[in-house]
Amino acid sequence: MERNVVGIENSELKIGGQTFKGAWIAVVLAIGSTIGGGVWTASSLYSRLEAVESIQVPDVQPMQEEIQLIKQQLVDNDISQLQAKLATLGTNLETILDQQEKLLELKSELSTLEKEIEAMKGVVAKAEVITADNQALEEQLKVVGREINDLWMAMDDLIANPLR
C-alpha cells in the first residue's frame, strides 16, 4: 500500500502566469495580509479623522449678548421690581454656569481628540513607511521568483537531456 504525502514543498500555485512553489506561497500570503492590514489601518484612521472634524464647538457670543441684556434691564428697572429680577438673574446665571461647564468639557474633549489625531498621524506615517517597504520587498520577491522559476526550468532541461 502506497501513501501519498502532500507537503508544502510539493505545492504549486499559479497566479497570472507566475508559478509559486513551496514556501513562496506562504511568503506571498504574508505580504498580501500585510498590505491588507496597512489599508485597513489607513481606512480606520481616516474615519476617525472625519469624526473629529464633524465636532462643532458652540458659539458663546449669544450668551455674552444675553448677559449684557440682563445687565441693561437691571439698570433700567426700578427698585420695586428688584426682587423678581434678582431671582430671574440668578436662574440665568445658573444656566450660564452650566453652559460654561459644558464648554469647558468640550474644550477638554477637543484637546484629547487633538492628541489622538497627532498619535494617528504617527501611525499613518508608519503605515506609509511599511507599505513602501512592502512594495520594495514585493519587487525583490518577483525577481527571486523569476530566478527560481528559471532554475527549475534549467533543472528540468538537465533532467530531460542529461548528455547535453
Residue pairs with C-beta under 8 A, 6 or more apart in sequence:
8 22
8 23
8 25
8 26
9 21
9 22
9 23
10 22
11 21
11 22
11 25
12 19
12 20
12 21
13 19
13 20
13 21
13 25
13 28
14 20
15 28
18 142
18 145
18 149
19 149
20 28
20 145
21 148
21 152
24 141
24 145
24 148
27 141
28 141
31 134
31 137
31 138
31 141
34 130
34 134
35 131
35 134
38 127
38 130
38 131
38 134
41 123
41 124
41 127
42 124
42 127
45 120
45 123
45 124
45 127
48 116
48 117
48 120
49 117
49 120
52 113
52 116
52 117
55 106
55 109
55 110
55 113
57 103
57 106
57 107
57 110
58 103
58 106
60 103
63 96
63 99
66 92
66 96
67 92
67 96
70 88
70 89
70 92
73 85
74 85
74 89
77 85
158 164
